[in-house]
Amino acid sequence: MNTQQPTTEAQPSFDVKLTTPLVCERCKGESFIEALMFRKVSPILTKTGKAALLPIQTMACLNCGLVPSEFIPSELKDSLITPSKLTS
């Protein structure tokens, strides 16, 4: 019989009530799920000489599927199509 308590992550040292929620830019949802973005890698850049896919872990809105700009790597922000680029 295992009598040890389950391990838990360290609790934050601040009051969560003092924080502000991250909301979806499109639908204002506050729940997100893990998602993957993929980038194609040229055969010239790979060690095998074959094309590859590079997965990039991110988060997407649970309600509408949008990946908020806060979750897009800074190196990719200028190259991705975002809602603001679609309306301009």
C-alpha positions in Angstrom: 0.0 0.0 0.0 1.4 3.4 -1.0 0.9 5.9 1.9 2.8 8.8 0.2 0.8 11.8 -0.8 0.8 12.6 -4.5 3.3 15.2 -5.5 1.9 18.5 -6.5 3.5 21.5 -8.3 4.7 24.3 -6.1 2.0 26.8 -5.4 2.5 30.4 -6.6 3.7 32.8 -4.0 1.0 35.4 -5.0 -2.7 35.6 -4.9 -4.2 34.4 -8.2 -7.1 36.9 -7.7 -4.5 39.6 -8.4 -3.8 38.3 -11.9 -5.4 39.1 -15.2 -6.7 36.5 -17.6 -5.3 35.8 -21.0 -8.3 36.0 -23.4 -8.7 35.0 -27.0 -8.3 37.9 -29.4 -11.2 36.6 -31.5 -13.9 35.2 -29.2 -12.7 36.4 -25.7 -12.6 32.8 -24.5 -10.4 32.1 -21.5 -9.7 28.3 -22.0 -6.9 26.9 -24.2 -5.7 23.5 -25.3 -2.3 22.3 -26.4 -1.8 22.5 -30.1 1.0 21.9 -32.6 2.1 24.2 -35.5 4.3 22.7 -38.1 7.1 24.2 -40.2 8.6 22.6 -43.3 12.4 22.1 -43.2 14.3 22.2 -46.4 16.5 19.2 -47.2 19.4 21.6 -47.4 19.0 22.3 -43.6 18.6 18.7 -42.4 21.4 16.2 -41.6 19.7 13.5 -43.7 19.3 15.6 -46.8 15.5 14.9 -46.8 12.7 17.4 -46.2 11.3 17.3 -42.7 8.5 18.7 -40.5 9.3 20.7 -37.4 6.6 20.6 -34.7 6.2 23.7 -32.6 4.2 23.3 -29.4 1.7 26.1 -28.7 -1.8 26.7 -27.2 -5.0 27.4 -29.1 -8.4 28.7 -28.0 -10.7 25.9 -26.9 -13.7 27.8 -28.3 -12.6 29.0 -31.7 -9.2 27.4 -32.3 -7.2 30.7 -32.7 -3.6 30.7 -31.5 -3.2 33.9 -29.6 -0.2 36.1 -30.5 1.2 35.6 -27.0 1.7 31.9 -27.9 3.3 32.4 -31.3 7.2 32.3 -31.1 8.6 35.7 -31.7 10.7 34.5 -34.7 7.5 33.5 -36.5 5.1 36.4 -35.8 6.0 38.3 -39.0 5.6 35.3 -41.2 2.3 33.9 -40.0 -1.2 34.9 -41.2 -3.0 36.4 -38.2 -6.5 37.8 -37.8 -5.2 41.4 -38.0 -3.5 40.6 -41.3 -6.7 39.2 -42.7 -8.7 42.4 -42.1 -6.0 44.8 -43.4 
